[in-house]
Amino acid sequence: MIAFQGETTSWNVRDRILEITLHREPGNEIGSRTLEEWERLVDALAEAIDGEEIGAVLCWSAIPAGFGAGADLRELYEKMQALGLAERRTRIREFLTRIHRVMTELDECAVPTVAAIQGICFGGAFELALTMDLLVADRSARFGLPELRLGLIPGFGGIPRLKRDLGNPQARDLLLTGRTMGAERAYDAGLITQLTADGRALDIARAAARQLTKLDRKAAASAKAFVKPSPREELEREIDIFTELFLRPVVEESLRTFTQRTDALTYLPPETP
């Protein structure tokens, strides 16, 4: 049985479901420690699939705030301060390449994947959710990509996957306005597979995962590859664009301002009507 208890992420196998729990307070911010544990996760996932130990994956958050607030911008800013321009370019590309590898492994996973979402699902957390096959969310869920407010674009694969799953008009609206999408609108748009009452997303997602384990493995993998193509070329372009944007002084100033704010909800953009 595969099991791991990390600082930010834990997982175990139960009833042929690899259950991933996100639990980094206060908002599952994605930083260097999270990335290290996620790299360990996808390696464990590959082994479990090869050994036919699992038939589905379930990802959920134990943090009251929700699924996640996105990247750890404070850590990113602090680490970049000691580096020159060339070293910054190298380091940010290395980080993006590593996290893209994780996201792509999850996106192309040979068994079906489900995410249970409540509360905030912003930035990098939204990009993680977009790698999952099925999204089960309760009515408290809110989705958003606020990166343009910092002078950046999403960098963890969010733009190509959002275009793939929702199409260009919806992707443009979320990306360019920075507004959030509430659970009901996300369900109407086709982003959410199932909308539940508050507090019920995890139970419903677990039930869905149990059903998915009953599928024929080969047929499920073939169907998934057919209906969910991986936008690899666009993902590479996203890394290039993010890196060039990140090196601009305006972004450094935006990150500095962000790190100096003390209000707890700095990541909350306005909601789309």
C-alpha positions in Angstrom: 0.0 0.0 0.0 1.3 3.4 -1.0 1.2 6.1 1.7 2.9 9.4 2.3 2.5 12.1 4.9 4.1 15.4 3.8 4.2 18.9 5.0 1.9 20.2 2.3 0.5 17.0 0.6 -0.3 13.5 1.7 -1.7 10.4 -0.1 -2.7 6.9 0.5 -4.5 4.1 -1.4 -7.9 2.9 -0.3 -10.3 0.7 -2.3 -8.0 1.1 -5.3 -8.3 4.9 -5.2 -5.1 7.0 -4.7 -6.5 9.8 -2.5 -4.4 13.0 -2.5 -4.9 15.4 0.3 -3.7 19.0 0.1 -3.1 20.5 3.6 -0.7 23.4 3.6 -2.1 26.3 5.7 -3.4 28.9 5.2 -4.3 28.4 1.5 -2.4 25.5 0.0 0.1 28.0 -1.6 2.3 26.2 -4.1 6.0 26.7 -3.3 9.2 24.7 -3.4 8.2 22.3 -0.7 4.9 21.6 -2.4 6.6 21.0 -5.7 9.1 18.6 -4.2 6.2 16.6 -2.7 4.2 16.6 -5.9 7.2 15.3 -7.8 7.3 12.4 -5.3 3.6 12.0 -5.8 3.7 11.6 -9.6 6.5 9.0 -9.2 4.4 7.1 -6.7 1.4 7.4 -9.0 3.3 5.9 -11.9 4.4 3.0 -9.8 0.9 2.4 -8.5 -0.5 2.4 -12.1 2.2 0.0 -13.4 1.5 -2.3 -10.5 -2.3 -2.2 -11.1 -2.8 -1.1 -7.5 -5.2 1.7 -8.4 -8.1 2.4 -10.7 -8.7 6.1 -10.0 -7.3 9.2 -8.4 -9.0 11.6 -6.0 -7.6 15.0 -5.1 -9.1 17.2 -2.3 -8.2 19.9 0.2 -8.3 19.7 4.0 -7.9 23.5 4.3 -11.0 25.4 5.3 -10.3 28.2 2.8 -10.7 25.9 -0.1 -8.9 24.0 -2.8 -6.1 26.5 -3.0 -5.0 30.2 -3.4 -2.3 29.6 -6.0 1.5 30.0 -6.1 3.5 31.0 -3.1 4.2 34.5 -4.3 6.1 35.6 -1.1 8.5 32.7 -1.4 9.0 33.4 -5.1 9.7 37.1 -4.6 12.1 36.5 -1.7 14.1 33.8 -3.6 14.5 36.0 -6.6 15.8 39.0 -4.7 19.3 37.5 -4.3 19.7 36.6 -8.0 20.9 38.5 -11.0 18.8 38.7 -14.2 20.4 35.7 -15.9 20.1 33.5 -12.8 16.5 34.6 -12.4 15.8 33.4 -15.9 17.4 30.1 -15.3 15.7 29.5 -12.0 12.2 30.4 -13.1 12.4 28.2 -16.2 13.7 25.3 -14.0 10.8 25.8 -11.6 8.2 26.0 -14.4 9.7 23.0 -16.2 9.5 20.9 -13.0 5.9 21.9 -12.2 4.8 21.4 -15.8 6.2 17.9 -15.7 4.0 17.3 -12.6 0.9 18.8 -14.1 1.3 16.9 -17.4 1.8 13.6 -15.6 -1.5 14.2 -13.7 -3.3 15.5 -16.9 -2.2 12.4 -18.9 -2.6 9.9 -16.0 -3.7 6.5 -17.4 -6.5 6.1 -14.8 -9.4 8.5 -14.4 -8.9 11.4 -11.9 -11.4 13.4 -9.8 -11.1 16.6 -7.8 -13.4 17.6 -5.0 -13.5 21.4 -4.7 -14.9 23.8 -2.2 -14.0 27.5 -1.5 -11.3 29.2 -3.4 -9.7 27.6 -6.4 -7.4 30.3 -7.8 -4.2 30.6 -9.9 -2.0 27.5 -9.6 -4.7 25.6 -7.7 -7.1 26.2 -10.5 -4.4 25.0 -12.9 -4.1 21.8 -10.8 -7.8 21.3 -11.0 -7.7 21.6 -14.7 -5.5 18.5 -14.9 -8.3 16.4 -13.4 -10.8 14.6 -15.6 -13.9 15.3 -13.4 -14.5 18.2 -11.1 -17.0 17.9 -8.3 -17.6 21.2 -6.5 -20.0 22.5 -3.9 -21.8 25.8 -4.1 -19.0 27.7 -2.2 -16.4 27.0 -4.9 -15.0 30.0 -6.8 -12.6 29.7 -9.7 -10.2 32.4 -11.0 -6.9 33.3 -12.7 -5.8 36.7 -11.2 -2.2 36.6 -12.5 -2.7 39.5 -14.9 -3.1 41.8 -11.9 0.6 41.1 -11.2 1.7 41.6 -14.8 2.0 37.8 -15.4 0.0 35.0 -17.0 -0.8 31.7 -15.5 2.4 29.6 -15.6 1.5 26.1 -14.6 -0.4 25.1 -17.7 -3.7 26.8 -17.1 -4.2 28.7 -20.3 -3.9 25.8 -22.8 -6.0 23.5 -20.5 -8.7 26.1 -19.9 -8.9 26.7 -23.7 -9.2 22.9 -24.2 -11.9 22.4 -21.6 -14.0 25.6 -21.9 -13.0 27.1 -25.2 -11.5 30.5 -26.1 -14.3 32.9 -25.1 -14.6 31.6 -21.5 -10.8 31.4 -21.2 -10.5 35.0 -22.4 -13.1 36.2 -19.9 -11.5 34.6 -16.9 -8.0 35.5 -17.9 -8.4 39.1 -19.1 -10.9 40.3 -16.5 -9.4 38.6 -13.5 -12.9 38.0 -12.2 -13.9 34.8 -10.5 -16.4 32.3 -11.7 -18.9 31.1 -9.1 -19.9 27.4 -8.8 -23.2 27.7 -10.6 -21.8 29.6 -13.5 -18.9 27.1 -13.7 -21.4 24.3 -13.8 -23.4 26.0 -16.6 -20.2 26.6 -18.5 -19.3 22.9 -18.4 -16.2 23.3 -16.1 -17.8 21.3 -13.2 -19.0 17.8 -13.7 -21.3 17.8 -10.7 -22.5 20.6 -8.4 -23.3 19.6 -4.9 -24.7 21.2 -1.7 -22.2 22.9 0.6 -19.9 20.4 2.3 -20.9 17.5 0.0 -18.3 17.7 -2.7 -15.8 15.2 -1.1 -18.5 12.5 -0.5 -19.8 12.8 -4.0 -16.3 12.8 -5.5 -15.4 9.7 -3.5 -18.5 7.9 -4.8 -17.6 8.9 -8.4 -14.0 7.6 -7.9 -15.3 4.2 -6.6 -17.4 3.9 -9.8 -14.4 4.8 -12.0 -12.3 2.0 -10.5 -14.8 -0.5 -12.1 -13.9 0.6 -15.6 -11.8 -1.5 -17.9 -8.3 0.0 -17.6 -7.4 -0.1 -21.3 -10.7 1.2 -22.5 -10.7 4.1 -19.9 -7.1 5.1 -20.8 -7.9 5.0 -24.5 -11.1 7.0 -24.1 -9.3 9.6 -22.0 -6.5 10.1 -24.5 -9.0 10.5 -27.2 -11.3 13.1 -25.5 -8.6 14.9 -23.5 -5.6 15.7 -25.8 -2.5 17.2 -24.1 -1.7 20.6 -25.5 2.1 20.1 -25.2 3.1 22.7 -27.8 1.1 25.4 -26.2 2.4 24.4 -22.8 6.0 25.1 -24.0 4.9 28.5 -25.3 3.4 29.3 -21.9 6.7 28.7 -20.2 8.5 31.1 -22.6 5.9 33.8 -22.2 5.7 33.6 -18.4 9.5 33.7 -18.1 9.8 36.9 -20.3 7.0 38.6 -18.4 8.4 37.6 -15.0 11.8 39.3 -15.6 10.3 42.8 -16.1 10.7 45.4 -13.3 6.9 46.0 -13.2 6.4 42.4 -12.0 9.1 42.7 -9.4 7.3 45.8 -8.1 3.9 44.0 -8.1 5.3 41.1 -6.1 7.0 43.5 -3.7 3.7 45.2 -3.1 1.9 41.9 -2.7 4.4 40.7 0.0 3.9 43.9 2.0 0.2 43.6 2.3 -1.2 42.2 5.5 -4.9 41.7 4.7 -5.8 38.0 4.7 -7.7 38.1 1.4 -5.2 39.7 -1.0 -5.8 37.0 -3.6 -9.6 37.6 -3.9 -10.6 39.2 -7.2 -14.2 40.4 -7.7 -16.7 37.8 -8.8 -18.3 37.7 -12.2 -22.0 38.5 -12.1 
